[in-house]
Amino acid sequence: MAWIYLLIAGLLEVVWAYSMKQSAGFTRLWPSVVTLITMGVSFGLLSISMKTLPLGTAYMVWTGIGAVGAFIVGVAFLHEHISPARIVAALLIVSGLVLMKLAPAH
């Protein structure tokens, strides 16, 4: 269950990052509300997952999902610049997540 909570927490990190961008510095009400709610739930689920997962693993996966997810959302919905270097950077983050998951915890 911890991995499911962590996955949802990471996806919610993408949602709050996007809604924070849409809030225009917390000057727009509803994107600001979405940001704060999804941020709280994301942190809460991360905390629950850390009851059983190692700190380094949980935090790295959470931030990795958020970073790569925000990159994808930025390119797909906000028309942010995409370049080979940015794609390689995202792939390196995903590679690190896979290695962290495959590595023994002890």
Backbone torsions as a table, in degrees:
resi	resn	phi	psi	omega
1	MET	NA	-32.5	-177.9
2	ALA	-58.9	-39.5	-179.8
3	TRP	-67.7	-35.0	177.9
4	ILE	-67.1	-45.2	176.7
5	TYR	-59.2	-40.6	-179.4
6	LEU	-66.8	-40.7	177.7
7	LEU	-62.2	-46.2	179.0
8	ILE	-63.5	-41.2	178.1
9	ALA	-59.8	-42.4	179.0
10	GLY	-65.1	-40.9	178.5
11	LEU	-66.3	-37.7	176.6
12	LEU	-67.7	-27.1	174.9
13	GLU	-63.8	-38.2	176.8
14	VAL	-64.2	-43.0	-179.9
15	VAL	-61.6	-46.2	-177.8
16	TRP	-70.9	-30.6	176.6
17	ALA	-65.4	-43.9	179.0
18	TYR	-65.0	-46.4	-178.2
19	SER	-67.8	-29.9	175.6
20	MET	-64.7	-41.4	176.8
21	LYS	-61.0	-42.1	-179.2
22	GLN	-70.2	-20.6	-178.5
23	SER	-74.6	-11.3	179.9
24	ALA	53.5	55.6	178.5
25	GLY	71.5	35.5	-179.5
26	PHE	61.6	32.6	176.5
27	THR	-100.0	-9.4	177.5
28	ARG	-111.6	127.2	-169.6
29	LEU	-60.7	-60.6	-170.1
30	TRP	-67.2	-41.8	173.8
31	PRO	-62.3	-32.7	177.2
32	SER	-66.6	-41.8	178.3
33	VAL	-63.4	-46.3	178.8
34	VAL	-60.2	-42.3	178.8
35	THR	-57.5	-51.9	-175.7
36	LEU	-65.8	-40.4	-179.9
37	ILE	-67.8	-49.8	-178.0
38	THR	-67.6	-30.8	176.2
39	MET	-64.2	-45.9	179.9
40	GLY	-63.3	-44.5	179.5
41	VAL	-66.7	-40.0	178.6
42	SER	-60.3	-47.9	178.4
43	PHE	-62.5	-40.4	179.6
44	GLY	-62.4	-45.0	179.0
45	LEU	-67.4	-36.9	174.9
46	LEU	-60.3	-43.7	179.9
47	SER	-61.9	-42.9	178.6
48	ILE	-63.4	-42.6	-179.1
49	SER	-64.8	-29.7	-179.4
50	MET	-73.5	-7.4	175.2
51	LYS	-65.3	-31.1	-177.9
52	THR	-119.5	-24.6	-179.3
53	LEU	-91.9	148.9	175.8
54	PRO	-62.6	146.2	-179.0
55	LEU	-52.2	-53.4	-176.3
56	GLY	-59.9	-42.5	179.6
57	THR	-64.8	-51.9	-176.9
58	ALA	-60.6	-46.4	-176.8
59	TYR	-68.0	-39.9	179.9
60	MET	-65.5	-43.4	179.4
61	VAL	-64.6	-44.3	-179.1
62	TRP	-60.2	-49.5	-179.8
63	THR	-69.4	-33.6	179.0
64	GLY	-65.3	-45.9	176.9
65	ILE	-60.2	-44.1	179.4
66	GLY	-62.4	-44.5	-177.4
67	ALA	-66.9	-49.8	-178.8
68	VAL	-68.7	-40.9	178.4
69	GLY	-62.2	-43.6	178.3
70	ALA	-64.7	-36.8	176.0
71	PHE	-61.0	-47.4	-179.0
72	ILE	-63.9	-45.8	179.1
73	VAL	-62.7	-41.4	178.6
74	GLY	-60.5	-43.2	179.5
75	VAL	-70.8	-45.3	-173.7
76	ALA	-73.8	-39.3	-172.3
77	PHE	-111.3	-24.1	-178.1
78	LEU	-108.4	2.5	177.0
79	HIS	56.8	38.5	177.1
80	GLU	-72.8	155.2	-178.0
81	HIS	-60.7	137.3	175.4
82	ILE	-121.5	137.8	-180.0
83	SER	-142.8	162.4	177.3
84	PRO	-56.0	-39.4	-179.2
85	ALA	-64.3	-40.5	178.7
86	ARG	-67.2	-37.5	177.7
87	ILE	-65.6	-44.7	178.4
88	VAL	-61.5	-41.4	179.0
89	ALA	-60.3	-43.9	178.5
90	ALA	-64.6	-40.4	178.3
91	LEU	-65.3	-35.4	176.8
92	LEU	-65.7	-38.5	176.9
93	ILE	-63.6	-45.9	179.1
94	VAL	-61.8	-41.0	177.6
95	SER	-60.4	-41.9	177.7
96	GLY	-62.6	-39.7	178.0
97	LEU	-63.6	-43.5	179.6
98	VAL	-63.7	-44.9	178.8
99	LEU	-62.5	-39.6	179.1
100	MET	-63.6	-40.2	-179.9
101	LYS	-67.5	-38.0	-176.5
102	LEU	-80.1	-22.7	-176.7
103	ALA	-70.6	140.7	176.4
104	PRO	-64.4	144.9	-176.7
105	ALA	-75.3	-16.7	-176.8
106	HIS	-105.6	NA	NA
